[in-house]
């Protein structure tokens, strides 16, 4: 069966999970694994053919040969392209890491950003970008180097699928669930997580807000005031709401937005309160128009971290990028310590 794009069926496909038989590796064309890796990343045969400089029938034929060699179905046709089976999903991490190691062994590893053009894709939320990107611009010596940085919005607390599929090179943000998960996996974890700097959450309001006159913002006043909540994923609860639950309290949320800057604009134009990272308020350019108060309940600190896939552990270009991120983060951390002193 050839796998083709463009079929629009309304029913779902269910493929039984069967063991992948041991192929005869002496007869296995390693080029098939490269095709498999690209199709897994693109989930579309047409786009994969373009990326591989092959025709679509050639890509379909390669997938057929690999399927026959492994004795297992790898893809089924979906609405927008192809959908990997459970066997393909289980096989992909090992294939991708092996291809990367082979490339590392065959390709010169020296990376000179002044002589070698290279593009990186970084995922981060707006709060991280507002604080970190100016320092990262200096750390990467742009535009003197031949490096291009593409920054995409991070709207999830779990960017592992983006890293696994090669859509991004690194992710920067607050990943509290991943920190404990990866720590439990130890050296077997496919992802690497390194802390960069910390900030805290604060209550934010306009300078002439009635509650801005108080030295300390009490719990009753905080809960009674109207709030605008920021939720990247559209959740009906935030970290502040979770912190109020053990106290058997809740705040009065009248609006939920998906980004920090709209929340600040709403706060400046009304008597709404919001809860934001102190570091974002400092980087927003609007701190002079705002009143910042400590929260009346305890929230854990915001630890901004760097997340990447371990297959890039020794990639010289990625090592250079991570070094630049660490230098930029050290500058941010020093600035935050100075601002809070």
N, C-alpha and C positions, 0 to 999 in steps of 0.2 A: 504493500500500500504506500503510495506517495502522499506525503503531508503537504497540503497546499493551504494558502491563506484564502480568505474571502468568503468562507461558508458562513451563512447566518441561520443557524438552526436554533429553535427555541428550547430544545430539550438538552439536558445535561448528559455528559459522558461519564460512565463509571467503568474504570478498568480495574480488574482484580489484581491484587498484588501477588506476583509469583516470583520465586527466587530467580535471580540472574545466574544463568549457567556460566561456568568457567570457560571463557573464550580461549582459542588457541592463539596466544600472544605472538607467536612467530608469524602468524598470518594476518595479524591485526594491523591495519594501516593507521599509524598515529595521526595522520591528517584527519581521520574521522573524528577523533577526540577534539581537535580544534574546531571542527564544524559544530560538534555537539555543544562545546562551551559557548560559542557565539550565539547559537540558537537559544540556548538556555538563558543567556543574558538579554537577548532581544525579544524572545517569545514571538517571533515573526519571521517566516522563511524569506520573504521578499527583502526585508531590511537586512537580514543576515547575509543573503546573497550579495547585496551591495557592499556590505562591510568586508566580506571575504573576497570580493572581486570574482565572484562565481555567478553562474546562471542559477535561476531558481530550480530548474530540473536537476542540476548537478548537486545542489544542496539537498534536495529531496532524495536523490539517489544515495548520497552519502549517509543520510539518516537511515535509509532502508538497509544499507550494508551493515551499519553499526547495530541496528536492531537484530539482524540475522546473526551477527557474530555473537551478540550477548544473549540471544534467545529471549528477549523481553521487549515489550512495547515501551517506547520512550515518550512519545507525544501523541496527543489526539487533537483534532481540529476544533478550535474554539471560535468565538464570535469575532475577535480582533486578530487572530493569528493561530498560534498553537499553544496547547496547555501541557506542561510536563506531567508525566505520571509519577506515582510514588517511587518507582524504581529510578527514574531520572533525577528526582530530587535527592534521593539518597546517594546517587553516584556523583552528582555534580561537584560537591566540595572537594572530593579526592582528585577528580580530574582537573579542576581549576588550579588547585595547589600544585599538582604535579607539573602542569604546563608552565606555571610561573617559575618553578624551580628549574625546569629545563631551560627556559628563556634566560634566567639569571646565570646559568652555567655557560650558555653559549654566547651571551651578549656582553660586551664590555660594560663594567658596572660604574665606571667613573661618570659623574654628572657635574657638568659645569654650566650653571644657569646663565652665564654670560655668553656662551657659545652654542648651547644646545637649546633649541626651542622646545618648550614643554608646557602642556596645559594641565591644570589641576581643578577638580571640582570639589568644593567644600560646602557642606550643609550646616546651617546654623540658624537659630531664631534671630529675630530683629534685635532683641536685647543684647545678645552676644555680639552680633555684627556691629552695632552702634558703639560698643565698648572696645572691641578687639581689632576691627578692620583698620583704623588709622595706624595702630602700632604694627599690624601685620604688613601694611604697605611699606613701612620703613624697614622692617625686618627682612623682607624679600628684596629690598633695593629696587623696587619697581619705580620707574620704567627702565632703569639701566640694564636690568637682566632681560633675557628673552623668555620670560615666564608669563603665562596668562592664568589668572585666577578667576574661576567662575564660581560665584556664590549663589546657592539656591536655598530657598526657604525650607526650614526644618519644621514640619508640623506634626511630629510624632516623638514620643519618648523612647521609641525603639527603632533606631535607624539600621538595625542589622540587615534587614532584607535589601536595603539600598546599597550597603557595602558588599553584601554577598553577590549581588547581581552586577556589581561594577558600575552602578550609576553614579556613585560618588567615591572620592578617594579617602576623605576623612569626614567625620561628623564632630561638631563641637556644641556642647550644651550641657543641660542638667539631666542626668540619667540615673535617678536614685534606684530604680528597680534593677537596672542592668549591673550596677556596681556590686550588689550582693550576689546576683546570679553568676557573674563572671568570676567573682572571688571564690565561689563554691566550686567552679569548674577547674580552677587552678591552671596548670600548664596545658591542659587539654582544651581550653577555651579557644574557639576560632577567632575571637575578637580580643583586642587589647584596649584597655582603658587606663588613661593616666590623668590624674587631677591637675588642673591648671591654676585656678584661683577661686576664692570664696567671696560671697556677698551675703546679705541678709534681706529679708522682706520687711517692708515698712508700709505704714498707712500714708497715703498721699491725698492732699486736698489743695484747693486754691488758698492763697495766702490770707484772704479775707473771709475764709470760711468761719462760721461761728465756733467750731471746735478747734480752730487753729490757735485760739487765744489761751487754751488750756495747756499747762505745762505737761501734763500726762493725759493721754487718751484712755478713758476708762472703758471697761468692757461693756457696760450698759449703753453708753453713748455710741460706742463703735457698732454694736448690734442694731441700735435703733436708727442710725443714720442710713440713708439710701446709698447703695453701692452700685458701681459698675464692675463686673467681674471680667477678667481676661481668661479665655480658654482657647488655646490653639486648636484643640480637637473638638470644640463644641460641647465639652462635657458640662453637665449640669452642676458639677461641684468642682471646687478648686482646693489648693492646699490650705487656704485660710478656712474654708468650710470644714475640711477634715480636722483641722486643729480645734475648731469650736465644738465638734461633736462630743468629745469626752467631757466637756464642760456643760453639756446639755443646753447649748445655746446655738443660735443661728443668726446670721446677718440678713439684712433686708436687701436682696439683690433685685434691682429694677431693670437692669440691662446687662447683657453678656456680649462681649466683642471678642474678636479673634486675634487682636494685636494690641501692643502696648501703647503706641502713639495715639490711636483713636480714644483709648481710655483717658490719656492725659488731656486731650482736647475736650472731652466731655467734662472732666474734672474742672478745667479752667473756666468752662462756660456755665457751671452749675454748682449746686451744693452736694454733688455726689462725692463719695469717697471711693478709693480704689486701693488695692494692695499690689505693690510692684517691687521688683528688686531695687535696692538702694543704688546699685551700680548703674542701672538703666536711667534712673532719674538724673544721676550725675552726668551721664553721657547724652541726655536728650537735648541739652541746650535750653531747657525750660525751667531749670532748678530755681532760678531767681523769682519765678512767678508762683512757686509752689511751697506749701508747708509740708514738712515730712515729720512724722511722729512715730515713735516706737509702738509696736503692736501690743495690745493688752493680753495676748496669749502667746505661748511659745511656738515657734515654727523652726524646723531644722534649717541650718544654713544652706545656701544654694552653692553647690560645688560644681563649677563649670569644668568639664572634662573633655579630653581628646579621645575619640574612639576610631579605631581603624582595624582592618582585617589582617590577621597574622601572616597571610601570604605575601604581604608587602613589608614584612619585618626587615628584610635586608635589601630591598630595592633602593638604590642610591638616590633616585629622584624623590622617593617618598621619605627617606631618611632626611634629606635636605629640607623638605616641606615641614616635617614634624619639628625639626630644629628651629625653623623660622617661627612656627606657632609657639613653641616654648619660649623663645626670646620675646615675642610680642606679649605673651601672657605674663611673663615676669615683669615687664614694664607696666602692664595693667594692674597687677597685684601691688606693685610699689605705689602706683597712683591712688589705688583704693585705700591703702594704709595711710597715705598722706592726707586724703580727703576726710578720713574718719578720725584722724588724730586730733 
